[in-house]
Amino acid sequence: MRWWRWRSYSAIWVVPLIYAAAATAASVLLPRIEHAWWPAMTSGVSTSSATAIYSAVASGTMALMAIVFSLTFLMVQFSATAYSPRIVLWLARDPMIAHALGAFTATFLYALAALAWVDRRGSDTVPPVSAMVVVALLVLSIGMFIGLIQRIALLQIHRMLTFIGDRGRRVIETLYPDPFGETEEPAGGRLAGRDTHVVVHRGRPAAVQAVDIPLLVEQARVAGGFIEVLVAVGDTVIDSAPLLRVVDPVRAFDAGVLSRAIVRGVERTFEQDPKYALRLLVDVAIRALSPAINDPTTAVQALDQIGDLLLRLAGRDLQIGACRDAGGIVRVVVPFPAWEDFLRLGFDEIRSYGGASVQVTRRMKALIADLIALVPDSRRLALRNWLARLDRTVAQHFPDPDEFAEASTADPQGLGVPRRSAA
């Protein structure tokens, strides 16, 4: 479960180090093996040509690496101001960046080391295997360069929003596997019983990134009691903040194991947190609606992704907080957001900041109307309430009857083909 933490925090440095170590080891071993086993074998390339090629590859790779990564991190910094600073963390940790840095470093180191074996001790030969490795590394570096260019294209607003939406769709599929049922009952709530132990957070503030539910269920079963998780994924906990409490155990338990089941880190992640995808989309939308940017079209595009995520959530069983053991006994209760919580996150701030934008209100009107038509019956009341709130917001910003009518018209494009018959 924690493999992604290593990838997020270490891969950006560990992967290039592995490339560098492999290139160094290969540059030491391969030429020696060639000289020991195939002393008469030659690449057919003159020593002067090989020296020029290796030197050009080494110096060119370093220059290319400096230019490419300067531009890459400049674009990443630009995205922090244009979209959201929280998105930068995911762009900067793209595995492609780590592998590209490793490939460039390996090419530089191996080409530089291969120079030492050209015309070794006046042999007037060029080791053929080393020459092929240099060419292979050069091709690999070119491929990584092309891959980086494609990654930079991700910074286009439409692709950025799709990237965030894809992360949200992925976590929804994983976290909520069961379809919605009209008999869905609220899960969770405070467990009855006496508190025997409260596990608290120690250290600097940290974000709750995930909850290892299977581990908690097993620990509760072994202890013969119940566990109530007191924090939700996405919460920030400070020193001495309670994480969970153990209720009515009959056997001893390990508080350290329970604490480790609440995975914490320096920032939120998409792991077990579909709210984070919505949060990023809303961040992009309200930043676009700020007076400094004034880009309602971007907000409309963000609403497209928000609408898709909400529709997917509406078709899922969201009450997953009561976690049972193999015997069907509820052992762990974890707080998860309800349908109304997702609606509040997806709509409230955009409605507030975009209430004066005709394009945004028309798109929101169409989005809510579409959701009302598509979601299960028991989830329509909350949407109708949001539709009424949107109408009140529009009335506040557009007192003129004609302007109010235009701003209240459902339009999937914001300013496109209106649906005047929509509710």
HUTA-V26342 format. One record per run of one state. SS is the DSSP state (2 for helix, 1 for strand, 0 for the rest). FROM is the first residue (numbers start at 0). LEN is the number of residues. If there is no record, write none. Layout:
ss:SS from:FROM len:LEN
ss:SS from:FROM len:LEN
//
This chain:
ss:0 from:0 len:2
ss:2 from:2 len:35
ss:0 from:37 len:9
ss:2 from:46 len:36
ss:0 from:82 len:2
ss:2 from:84 len:8
ss:0 from:92 len:2
ss:2 from:94 len:21
ss:0 from:115 len:4
ss:2 from:119 len:3
ss:0 from:122 len:5
ss:2 from:127 len:28
ss:0 from:155 len:1
ss:2 from:156 len:19
ss:0 from:175 len:3
ss:1 from:178 len:1
ss:0 from:179 len:15
ss:1 from:194 len:6
ss:0 from:200 len:5
ss:1 from:205 len:6
ss:0 from:211 len:1
ss:2 from:212 len:11
ss:0 from:223 len:2
ss:1 from:225 len:4
ss:0 from:229 len:6
ss:1 from:235 len:2
ss:0 from:237 len:4
ss:1 from:241 len:6
ss:0 from:247 len:7
ss:2 from:254 len:7
ss:1 from:261 len:4
ss:0 from:265 len:8
ss:2 from:273 len:15
ss:0 from:288 len:7
ss:2 from:295 len:19
ss:0 from:314 len:1
ss:1 from:315 len:1
ss:0 from:316 len:5
ss:1 from:321 len:3
ss:0 from:324 len:5
ss:1 from:329 len:4
ss:0 from:333 len:5
ss:2 from:338 len:16
ss:0 from:354 len:3
ss:2 from:357 len:17
ss:0 from:374 len:2
ss:2 from:376 len:21
ss:0 from:397 len:3
ss:2 from:400 len:7
ss:0 from:407 len:2
ss:1 from:409 len:2
ss:0 from:411 len:6
ss:1 from:417 len:2
ss:0 from:419 len:4
//
